[in-house]
Amino acid sequence: MKEVRIIGITGGSGSGKSTIVRKISECVSDFVFIPQDNYYHSAEFVRNENITSYNFDHPDAFDTKLLHQHLTDLKHGKAIEMPQYDFVKHRRMEEHIHVDPRPLVIIEGLMVLHDKAIRDLLDLKLYVDTPDDIRFIRRLKRDMSERGRTVESVIAQYLEVVRPGHFNFIEPTKAYADIVIPEGGHNDSALQVLIAFVKELTRKV
């Protein structure tokens, strides 16, 4: 493996970041996927009733030091033990996932472009730009179906921490992006440009 390329994908909650990852995976098979969500700090005290007592939409919610170390290791061709996160119990799980290095690493998450040390490791920086109302609807459906949340708790969290966190910490990182993709995976023209860029990027590895 001559060189490892890292693509960073960010955008607000429900913007369609996972769709972009899926689109890339359809044209590039030899890669590893690192969800930034796996690097949340544990917050076992959080329940539906006190969901805003911990701000998951703040840079300090993530173990950025460990994430940087793992991306650095993969960049240098070293395997890592990636953490897993339980989003119902809000805690880091005891089990890890063994990840071997590959020519392409894709890191996706809310704060991927927030930390300069992380940004400096990225070969391509993407920002997925989707309207607030669409993002909220997607988040509401996901949190209720996958994370055992109530409508009331999702709305309270969105208004008190998610929305402010987006405007304070996530949207400003759009300025660091190499490519901004409006409407996420529904923008066919932007996706065609992205896929061509990714193919060229990985061809050089």
Steps between C-alpha positions, in 0.01 A plus 500: 500500500684809374274766644176517696247766400245633751168658401313697765124548469308739724174691518210548738305219663277340235675674211561178306863425588437126511347514151820656367702221663276244332538669161879493533492134604319417175804604297787429742507168682837496678444744787429516872220704655553689825183655653591791727194407710695198626732742679242665725587517869274291722204675663309219675295742711308625194135394462204621292400714795835682530626473142633857495715446809785393271582683179570243229523787249810658653862422399579395858251213472751312282824327590688696236841401633427130448343564159807694387727220619297237316492698175874558529560129553289407196679766295829330590372153416432385857191313620274648769243381754204726429256565787128431474225713652161403644263783402215371715707486821729786392823325585812362340475123467765260629533331160720651231519449124836402355567716193783424261640780284375537145596734212195717577359607837164678523426687824146636540348710777375831634835645605738346247621840378490680834842396632803625304710194585232276348460727197873483433475122460229520234570478128145602406253695715126485423213697650143378443266802502132416553210729612421503873144371468606194300778425747266524799243264346770243426642530853155464657426181308846352573505577872153357555552182298864422583575665836184454704424871522167680544375783278518740794862415584614530136335843466642624831850385411479652153390842622731520802825347375488356145396818321738731694779243462449491126528876457788537748722204416393317183383749238812722542717204393348522153776753432760222528330267250653422162156406368156608627217267401154663514207268580726208585449182301221652292733730305595285203722763335708554815524124555634445148774756562578344840518144369734604219720681752507201735591261218786727399612532862507124558655428161815674619534279808 
